[in-house]
Amino acid sequence: MLDDLDDIHPLFHGAPSSANFKKLRKRIVRYTREAIEQYGMIERGARWLVCLSGGKDSYTLLAVLHELKWRGLLPVELLACNLDQGQPGFPSTVLPAFLEKMGVEHRIEYQDTYSIVKDKVPAGRTYCALCSRLRRGNLYRIAREEGCSAVVLGHHRDDILETFFMNLFHGGRLATMPPKLVNEEGDLFVYRPLAHVAEEDCEKFAKAMNYPIIPCDLCGSQDGLQRQQVKQILDQWEQNSPGRRQVMFRSLMNVRPSHMLDPKLFDFAGLMRGNEQFEQIETDIPKLR
């Protein structure tokens, strides 16, 4: 049974027994397993660095990966990692205590990137780009030191959708965060197993499990972020047309290059009408003598 203490990982001890929570949990596990299989993330015997910020998304990621491993569906080693970036007031004892209690193998790393971001970013500008770059660089280094082949992040469906619209509105390109990529150095994978999971489900799950959520005060305290604006737009669309987010997300998995405008993805110049294409094929075939 799901709630038998001898049959589940400690991360699920005390899980609600309600039918709604069981459905939520099964849905998150199913979607995560689908993404892992669909995007070919499993290398048997590999070691994953699971990045834990203390937010609802990373707690959900940690729990569901251990659920899959507990049930023999994820044959990899998991190492949880929190990067303490030196933010004032950050409760540095919360995550180590939680991970020790749950029996989760982990590494806590302190790197004061907060001071660097505050020093380098001009007043009035957002911190996100530099903060993310510094964080990612440190996580890559830690992964190499720990013998990990992949850095695993807690980005969910809504993060991916918001990034797509940020690129559309502000970057002039159709792009988002893929579920699987290789870093620039070519030695590490970056995985996002929650790619199909809704943010709302992560929030409900982490709240129901009463995980000790740590807010991101560095970025969250800033007003006027592009991501916040995009989120508000998507929230309004979802309110007006329930299910709109999922429809838009599915479109990212159903791209038709011939119906876009990028000549690097489709040979528009070489496109021919039916008769012309047949005549070209005949011309290209040497005549038999």
C-alpha atoms as a printed R data frame, in Angstrom:
    type eleno elety resid chain resno       x      y       z
1   ATOM     1    CA   MET     A     1   0.000  0.000   0.000
2   ATOM     2    CA   LEU     A     2   1.128  3.578  -0.661
3   ATOM     3    CA   ASP     A     3   0.788  4.521   3.009
4   ATOM     4    CA   ASP     A     4   2.491  1.489   4.532
5   ATOM     5    CA   LEU     A     5   5.601  2.892   6.266
6   ATOM     6    CA   ASP     A     6   7.578 -0.213   5.323
7   ATOM     7    CA   ASP     A     7   6.751  0.236   1.642
8   ATOM     8    CA   ILE     A     8   7.654  3.863   0.944
9   ATOM     9    CA   HIS     A     9  10.600  6.205   1.203
10  ATOM    10    CA   PRO     A    10  10.737  8.387   4.351
11  ATOM    11    CA   LEU     A    11  10.027 11.412   2.151
12  ATOM    12    CA   PHE     A    12   6.440 10.118   2.006
13  ATOM    13    CA   HIS     A    13   5.971  9.333   5.673
14  ATOM    14    CA   GLY     A    14   2.891 11.123   6.949
15  ATOM    15    CA   ALA     A    15   1.380 11.483   3.477
16  ATOM    16    CA   PRO     A    16  -2.358 12.267   3.529
17  ATOM    17    CA   SER     A    17  -4.564  9.241   3.004
18  ATOM    18    CA   SER     A    18  -7.250 11.133   1.080
19  ATOM    19    CA   ALA     A    19  -8.278  9.977  -2.376
20  ATOM    20    CA   ASN     A    20  -7.454 13.410  -3.816
21  ATOM    21    CA   PHE     A    21  -3.865 13.298  -2.567
22  ATOM    22    CA   LYS     A    22  -3.358  9.755  -3.833
23  ATOM    23    CA   LYS     A    23  -4.576 10.839  -7.282
24  ATOM    24    CA   LEU     A    24  -2.279 13.867  -7.174
25  ATOM    25    CA   ARG     A    25   0.710 11.776  -6.197
26  ATOM    26    CA   LYS     A    26   0.067  9.155  -8.857
27  ATOM    27    CA   ARG     A    27  -0.359 11.862 -11.492
28  ATOM    28    CA   ILE     A    28   2.961 13.516 -10.613
29  ATOM    29    CA   VAL     A    29   4.769 10.177 -10.571
30  ATOM    30    CA   ARG     A    30   3.209  9.160 -13.904
31  ATOM    31    CA   TYR     A    31   4.066 12.429 -15.653
32  ATOM    32    CA   THR     A    32   7.612 12.363 -14.311
33  ATOM    33    CA   ARG     A    33   8.140  8.795 -15.421
34  ATOM    34    CA   GLU     A    34   6.749  9.658 -18.868
35  ATOM    35    CA   ALA     A    35   9.202 12.543 -19.282
36  ATOM    36    CA   ILE     A    36  12.164 10.454 -18.106
37  ATOM    37    CA   GLU     A    37  11.339  7.717 -20.594
38  ATOM    38    CA   GLN     A    38  10.234  9.961 -23.465
39  ATOM    39    CA   TYR     A    39  13.418 12.034 -23.424
40  ATOM    40    CA   GLY     A    40  15.815  9.174 -22.716
41  ATOM    41    CA   MET     A    41  17.174 10.366 -19.393
42  ATOM    42    CA   ILE     A    42  18.063  7.015 -17.845
43  ATOM    43    CA   GLU     A    43  21.621  5.740 -18.041
44  ATOM    44    CA   ARG     A    44  21.681  2.624 -15.892
45  ATOM    45    CA   GLY     A    45  24.125  3.024 -13.023
46  ATOM    46    CA   ALA     A    46  24.504  6.778 -13.512
47  ATOM    47    CA   ARG     A    47  24.679  9.279 -10.663
48  ATOM    48    CA   TRP     A    48  22.422 12.342 -10.669
49  ATOM    49    CA   LEU     A    49  22.950 15.622  -8.848
50  ATOM    50    CA   VAL     A    50  19.419 16.603  -7.792
51  ATOM    51    CA   CYS     A    51  19.375 20.353  -7.184
52  ATOM    52    CA   LEU     A    52  17.379 21.361  -4.131
53  ATOM    53    CA   SER     A    53  16.555 25.029  -3.550
54  ATOM    54    CA   GLY     A    54  14.047 24.470  -0.765
55  ATOM    55    CA   GLY     A    55  11.125 25.557  -2.938
56  ATOM    56    CA   LYS     A    56   7.980 23.552  -3.638
57  ATOM    57    CA   ASP     A    57   9.224 22.408  -7.041
58  ATOM    58    CA   SER     A    58  12.552 20.992  -5.896
59  ATOM    59    CA   TYR     A    59  10.929 19.196  -2.944
60  ATOM    60    CA   THR     A    60   8.458 17.606  -5.361
61  ATOM    61    CA   LEU     A    61  11.310 16.619  -7.663
62  ATOM    62    CA   LEU     A    62  13.297 15.060  -4.828
63  ATOM    63    CA   ALA     A    63  10.321 13.098  -3.546
64  ATOM    64    CA   VAL     A    64   9.132 11.744  -6.890
65  ATOM    65    CA   LEU     A    65  12.633 10.667  -7.973
66  ATOM    66    CA   HIS     A    66  13.069  8.762  -4.720
67  ATOM    67    CA   GLU     A    67   9.612  7.273  -5.216
68  ATOM    68    CA   LEU     A    68  10.621  5.980  -8.644
69  ATOM    69    CA   LYS     A    69  13.950  4.703  -7.349
70  ATOM    70    CA   TRP     A    70  12.251  3.097  -4.327
71  ATOM    71    CA   ARG     A    71   9.980  1.177  -6.693
72  ATOM    72    CA   GLY     A    72  12.842  0.040  -8.931
73  ATOM    73    CA   LEU     A    73  11.867  2.273 -11.849
74  ATOM    74    CA   LEU     A    74  14.883  4.606 -11.740
75  ATOM    75    CA   PRO     A    75  18.179  2.657 -11.702
76  ATOM    76    CA   VAL     A    76  20.436  5.609 -10.886
77  ATOM    77    CA   GLU     A    77  22.105  7.021  -7.779
78  ATOM    78    CA   LEU     A    78  20.666 10.269  -6.405
79  ATOM    79    CA   LEU     A    79  22.655 12.965  -4.619
80  ATOM    80    CA   ALA     A    80  20.654 15.941  -3.364
81  ATOM    81    CA   CYS     A    81  22.513 19.237  -3.447
82  ATOM    82    CA   ASN     A    82  21.705 22.668  -2.081
83  ATOM    83    CA   LEU     A    83  23.772 25.675  -3.085
84  ATOM    84    CA   ASP     A    84  23.628 28.258  -0.292
85  ATOM    85    CA   GLN     A    85  24.212 31.498  -2.202
86  ATOM    86    CA   GLY     A    86  24.724 33.683   0.819
87  ATOM    87    CA   GLN     A    87  21.375 35.450   0.777
88  ATOM    88    CA   PRO     A    88  20.793 37.444   3.969
89  ATOM    89    CA   GLY     A    89  18.440 35.612   6.290
90  ATOM    90    CA   PHE     A    90  18.664 32.308   4.415
91  ATOM    91    CA   PRO     A    91  17.812 29.542   6.950
92  ATOM    92    CA   SER     A    92  20.922 27.480   6.328
93  ATOM    93    CA   THR     A    93  20.039 24.751   8.842
94  ATOM    94    CA   VAL     A    94  16.624 23.851   7.397
95  ATOM    95    CA   LEU     A    95  17.675 21.719   4.431
96  ATOM    96    CA   PRO     A    96  20.561 19.832   6.114
97  ATOM    97    CA   ALA     A    97  18.266 18.922   9.017
98  ATOM    98    CA   PHE     A    98  15.462 17.847   6.671
99  ATOM    99    CA   LEU     A    99  17.727 15.725   4.464
100 ATOM   100    CA   GLU     A   100  19.368 14.073   7.475
101 ATOM   101    CA   LYS     A   101  15.966 13.243   8.910
102 ATOM   102    CA   MET     A   102  14.810 11.771   5.595
103 ATOM   103    CA   GLY     A   103  17.979  9.734   5.144
104 ATOM   104    CA   VAL     A   104  18.730 11.400   1.806
105 ATOM   105    CA   GLU     A   105  22.340 11.468   0.636
106 ATOM   106    CA   HIS     A   106  23.243 15.124   0.135
107 ATOM   107    CA   ARG     A   107  25.838 17.835  -0.183
108 ATOM   108    CA   ILE     A   108  25.443 21.402   1.061
109 ATOM   109    CA   GLU     A   109  27.693 23.935  -0.677
110 ATOM   110    CA   TYR     A   110  28.210 27.538   0.406
111 ATOM   111    CA   GLN     A   111  29.173 30.072  -2.268
112 ATOM   112    CA   ASP     A   112  28.451 33.770  -1.742
113 ATOM   113    CA   THR     A   113  27.131 34.570  -5.209
114 ATOM   114    CA   TYR     A   114  24.640 36.996  -3.641
115 ATOM   115    CA   SER     A   115  27.345 39.598  -3.040
116 ATOM   116    CA   ILE     A   116  28.620 39.215  -6.594
117 ATOM   117    CA   VAL     A   117  25.142 39.703  -8.050
118 ATOM   118    CA   LYS     A   118  24.466 42.759  -5.882
119 ATOM   119    CA   ASP     A   119  27.803 44.256  -6.876
120 ATOM   120    CA   LYS     A   120  27.628 43.587 -10.612
121 ATOM   121    CA   VAL     A   121  23.953 44.247 -11.417
122 ATOM   122    CA   PRO     A   122  23.093 47.966 -11.802
123 ATOM   123    CA   ALA     A   123  20.365 49.438  -9.627
124 ATOM   124    CA   GLY     A   124  16.911 48.794 -11.055
125 ATOM   125    CA   ARG     A   125  17.987 45.776 -13.126
126 ATOM   126    CA   THR     A   126  16.864 42.236 -12.332
127 ATOM   127    CA   TYR     A   127  19.236 39.707 -10.804
128 ATOM   128    CA   CYS     A   128  17.954 36.545 -12.476
129 ATOM   129    CA   ALA     A   129  20.353 36.177 -15.424
130 ATOM   130    CA   LEU     A   130  23.608 36.598 -13.496
131 ATOM   131    CA   CYS     A   131  22.324 34.711 -10.463
132 ATOM   132    CA   SER     A   132  21.315 31.741 -12.639
133 ATOM   133    CA   ARG     A   133  24.629 31.761 -14.509
134 ATOM   134    CA   LEU     A   134  26.689 31.723 -11.309
135 ATOM   135    CA   ARG     A   135  24.482 29.066  -9.742
136 ATOM   136    CA   ARG     A   136  24.672 26.846 -12.810
137 ATOM   137    CA   GLY     A   137  28.470 27.119 -12.966
138 ATOM   138    CA   ASN     A   138  28.806 26.017  -9.353
139 ATOM   139    CA   LEU     A   139  26.378 23.141  -9.814
140 ATOM   140    CA   TYR     A   140  28.343 21.894 -12.832
141 ATOM   141    CA   ARG     A   141  31.531 21.988 -10.760
142 ATOM   142    CA   ILE     A   142  29.900 20.095  -7.895
143 ATOM   143    CA   ALA     A   143  28.506 17.477 -10.294
144 ATOM   144    CA   ARG     A   144  31.994 16.828 -11.661
145 ATOM   145    CA   GLU     A   145  33.482 16.617  -8.175
146 ATOM   146    CA   GLU     A   146  30.825 14.110  -7.119
147 ATOM   147    CA   GLY     A   147  31.132 11.936 -10.224
148 ATOM   148    CA   CYS     A   148  27.639 12.800 -11.473
149 ATOM   149    CA   SER     A   149  26.721 12.560 -15.137
150 ATOM   150    CA   ALA     A   150  23.662 14.799 -14.911
151 ATOM   151    CA   VAL     A   151  22.431 17.924 -13.149
152 ATOM   152    CA   VAL     A   152  18.713 17.517 -12.419
153 ATOM   153    CA   LEU     A   153  16.529 20.613 -12.046
154 ATOM   154    CA   GLY     A   154  12.999 21.145 -10.749
155 ATOM   155    CA   HIS     A   155  11.594 23.194 -13.627
156 ATOM   156    CA   HIS     A   156   7.996 22.203 -14.333
157 ATOM   157    CA   ARG     A   157   5.534 22.613 -17.193
158 ATOM   158    CA   ASP     A   158   4.657 26.205 -16.339
159 ATOM   159    CA   ASP     A   159   8.331 27.256 -16.107
160 ATOM   160    CA   ILE     A   160   8.879 25.865 -19.592
161 ATOM   161    CA   LEU     A   161   5.780 27.579 -20.965
162 ATOM   162    CA   GLU     A   162   6.667 30.912 -19.365
163 ATOM   163    CA   THR     A   163  10.192 30.725 -20.778
164 ATOM   164    CA   PHE     A   164   8.766 30.116 -24.233
165 ATOM   165    CA   PHE     A   165   6.655 33.272 -24.041
166 ATOM   166    CA   MET     A   166   9.528 35.281 -22.569
167 ATOM   167    CA   ASN     A   167  11.637 34.327 -25.584
168 ATOM   168    CA   LEU     A   168   8.708 35.108 -27.875
169 ATOM   169    CA   PHE     A   169   7.902 38.509 -26.359
170 ATOM   170    CA   HIS     A   170  11.389 39.701 -25.435
171 ATOM   171    CA   GLY     A   171  13.942 37.555 -27.267
172 ATOM   172    CA   GLY     A   172  12.492 37.382 -30.763
173 ATOM   173    CA   ARG     A   173  12.858 33.605 -30.987
174 ATOM   174    CA   LEU     A   174  10.866 30.417 -30.495
175 ATOM   175    CA   ALA     A   175  12.744 28.606 -27.734
176 ATOM   176    CA   THR     A   176  12.309 27.340 -24.193
177 ATOM   177    CA   MET     A   177  14.005 25.106 -21.606
178 ATOM   178    CA   PRO     A   178  14.207 21.572 -23.025
179 ATOM   179    CA   PRO     A   179  13.665 18.544 -20.783
180 ATOM   180    CA   LYS     A   180  17.134 17.276 -21.718
181 ATOM   181    CA   LEU     A   181  20.263 19.004 -22.967
182 ATOM   182    CA   VAL     A   182  24.049 18.772 -22.839
183 ATOM   183    CA   ASN     A   183  26.023 21.603 -21.233
184 ATOM   184    CA   GLU     A   184  28.352 23.773 -23.317
185 ATOM   185    CA   GLU     A   185  31.407 21.817 -22.180
186 ATOM   186    CA   GLY     A   186  29.755 18.637 -23.413
187 ATOM   187    CA   ASP     A   187  30.425 16.571 -20.290
188 ATOM   188    CA   LEU     A   188  27.135 16.812 -18.387
189 ATOM   189    CA   PHE     A   189  23.454 16.305 -19.087
190 ATOM   190    CA   VAL     A   190  20.876 18.714 -17.717
191 ATOM   191    CA   TYR     A   191  17.524 17.041 -16.998
192 ATOM   192    CA   ARG     A   192  14.100 18.458 -16.142
193 ATOM   193    CA   PRO     A   193  12.000 15.405 -15.168
194 ATOM   194    CA   LEU     A   194   9.045 17.565 -14.054
195 ATOM   195    CA   ALA     A   195   8.645 18.925 -17.591
196 ATOM   196    CA   HIS     A   196   5.072 17.593 -17.859
197 ATOM   197    CA   VAL     A   197   4.022 18.417 -14.277
198 ATOM   198    CA   ALA     A   198   1.883 21.494 -13.568
199 ATOM   199    CA   GLU     A   199   3.104 24.064 -11.036
200 ATOM   200    CA   GLU     A   200  -0.227 23.841  -9.272
201 ATOM   201    CA   ASP     A   201   0.344 20.133  -8.637
202 ATOM   202    CA   CYS     A   202   3.813 20.796  -7.199
203 ATOM   203    CA   GLU     A   203   2.344 23.396  -4.868
204 ATOM   204    CA   LYS     A   204  -0.470 21.133  -3.700
205 ATOM   205    CA   PHE     A   205   1.908 18.222  -3.185
206 ATOM   206    CA   ALA     A   206   4.569 20.103  -1.198
207 ATOM   207    CA   LYS     A   207   1.919 21.800   0.933
208 ATOM   208    CA   ALA     A   208   0.135 18.519   1.666
209 ATOM   209    CA   MET     A   209   3.446 16.916   2.687
210 ATOM   210    CA   ASN     A   210   4.257 19.915   4.892
211 ATOM   211    CA   TYR     A   211   7.780 20.229   3.517
212 ATOM   212    CA   PRO     A   212   9.756 23.190   4.976
213 ATOM   213    CA   ILE     A   213   9.487 25.638   2.053
214 ATOM   214    CA   ILE     A   214  12.210 28.289   1.744
215 ATOM   215    CA   PRO     A   215  11.252 31.293  -0.441
216 ATOM   216    CA   CYS     A   216  13.734 32.906  -2.826
217 ATOM   217    CA   ASP     A   217  14.031 36.389  -1.334
218 ATOM   218    CA   LEU     A   218  16.700 37.531  -3.772
219 ATOM   219    CA   CYS     A   219  14.600 37.304  -6.937
220 ATOM   220    CA   GLY     A   220  11.145 37.113  -5.418
221 ATOM   221    CA   SER     A   221  11.508 40.503  -3.765
222 ATOM   222    CA   GLN     A   222  11.999 42.293  -7.079
223 ATOM   223    CA   ASP     A   223   9.032 43.896  -8.840
224 ATOM   224    CA   GLY     A   224   8.386 44.043 -12.570
225 ATOM   225    CA   LEU     A   225  10.203 40.879 -13.566
226 ATOM   226    CA   GLN     A   226   9.432 39.736 -17.111
227 ATOM   227    CA   ARG     A   227   8.582 36.265 -15.823
228 ATOM   228    CA   GLN     A   228   6.048 37.701 -13.392
229 ATOM   229    CA   GLN     A   229   4.406 39.621 -16.212
230 ATOM   230    CA   VAL     A   230   4.216 36.521 -18.420
231 ATOM   231    CA   LYS     A   231   2.837 34.478 -15.530
232 ATOM   232    CA   GLN     A   232   0.078 37.058 -15.041
233 ATOM   233    CA   ILE     A   233  -0.825 36.857 -18.734
234 ATOM   234    CA   LEU     A   234  -0.987 33.054 -18.636
235 ATOM   235    CA   ASP     A   235  -2.996 33.149 -15.415
236 ATOM   236    CA   GLN     A   236  -5.544 35.404 -17.095
237 ATOM   237    CA   TRP     A   237  -5.778 33.139 -20.141
238 ATOM   238    CA   GLU     A   238  -6.197 30.117 -17.887
239 ATOM   239    CA   GLN     A   239  -8.900 31.872 -15.912
240 ATOM   240    CA   ASN     A   240 -10.803 32.773 -19.079
241 ATOM   241    CA   SER     A   241 -10.278 29.368 -20.707
242 ATOM   242    CA   PRO     A   242  -9.503 26.568 -18.208
243 ATOM   243    CA   GLY     A   243  -7.008 24.082 -19.641
244 ATOM   244    CA   ARG     A   244  -5.376 26.680 -21.903
245 ATOM   245    CA   ARG     A   245  -1.928 26.175 -20.351
246 ATOM   246    CA   GLN     A   246  -1.933 22.466 -21.161
247 ATOM   247    CA   VAL     A   247  -3.050 23.092 -24.744
248 ATOM   248    CA   MET     A   248  -0.244 25.620 -25.249
249 ATOM   249    CA   PHE     A   249   2.276 23.278 -23.671
250 ATOM   250    CA   ARG     A   250   1.232 20.445 -25.976
251 ATOM   251    CA   SER     A   251   1.892 22.725 -28.945
252 ATOM   252    CA   LEU     A   252   5.586 22.764 -27.946
253 ATOM   253    CA   MET     A   253   5.576 19.011 -28.572
254 ATOM   254    CA   ASN     A   254   3.838 19.303 -31.934
255 ATOM   255    CA   VAL     A   255   6.052 21.596 -34.037
256 ATOM   256    CA   ARG     A   256   5.606 21.701 -37.816
257 ATOM   257    CA   PRO     A   257   8.707 23.304 -39.381
258 ATOM   258    CA   SER     A   258   7.033 23.623 -42.802
259 ATOM   259    CA   HIS     A   259   4.375 25.834 -41.209
260 ATOM   260    CA   MET     A   260   6.846 28.200 -39.585
261 ATOM   261    CA   LEU     A   261   9.150 30.775 -41.196
262 ATOM   262    CA   ASP     A   262  12.676 29.567 -40.452
263 ATOM   263    CA   PRO     A   263  14.498 28.586 -43.687
264 ATOM   264    CA   LYS     A   264  17.151 26.823 -41.604
265 ATOM   265    CA   LEU     A   265  14.552 24.299 -40.450
266 ATOM   266    CA   PHE     A   266  12.730 23.800 -43.738
267 ATOM   267    CA   ASP     A   267  13.896 24.124 -47.348
268 ATOM   268    CA   PHE     A   268  11.325 26.626 -48.600
269 ATOM   269    CA   ALA     A   269  13.528 27.592 -51.567
270 ATOM   270    CA   GLY     A   270  13.620 23.969 -52.735
271 ATOM   271    CA   LEU     A   271   9.878 23.447 -52.329
272 ATOM   272    CA   MET     A   272   8.206 22.460 -55.629
273 ATOM   273    CA   ARG     A   273   4.727 21.859 -56.904
274 ATOM   274    CA   GLY     A   274   3.747 18.269 -57.620
275 ATOM   275    CA   ASN     A   275   4.435 18.239 -61.404
276 ATOM   276    CA   GLU     A   276   7.677 20.185 -61.036
277 ATOM   277    CA   GLN     A   277   8.923 17.767 -58.422
278 ATOM   278    CA   PHE     A   278   8.118 14.771 -60.651
279 ATOM   279    CA   GLU     A   279   9.859 16.404 -63.633
280 ATOM   280    CA   GLN     A   280  12.922 17.153 -61.478
281 ATOM   281    CA   ILE     A   281  13.118 13.533 -60.362
282 ATOM   282    CA   GLU     A   282  13.000 12.382 -64.013
283 ATOM   283    CA   THR     A   283  15.740 14.840 -64.926
284 ATOM   284    CA   ASP     A   284  17.973 13.628 -62.120
285 ATOM   285    CA   ILE     A   285  17.664  9.941 -63.137
286 ATOM   286    CA   PRO     A   286  20.190  9.029 -65.875
287 ATOM   287    CA   LYS     A   287  18.485  7.731 -69.001
288 ATOM   288    CA   LEU     A   288  19.037  4.055 -69.790
289 ATOM   289    CA   ARG     A   289  20.887  3.365 -73.001
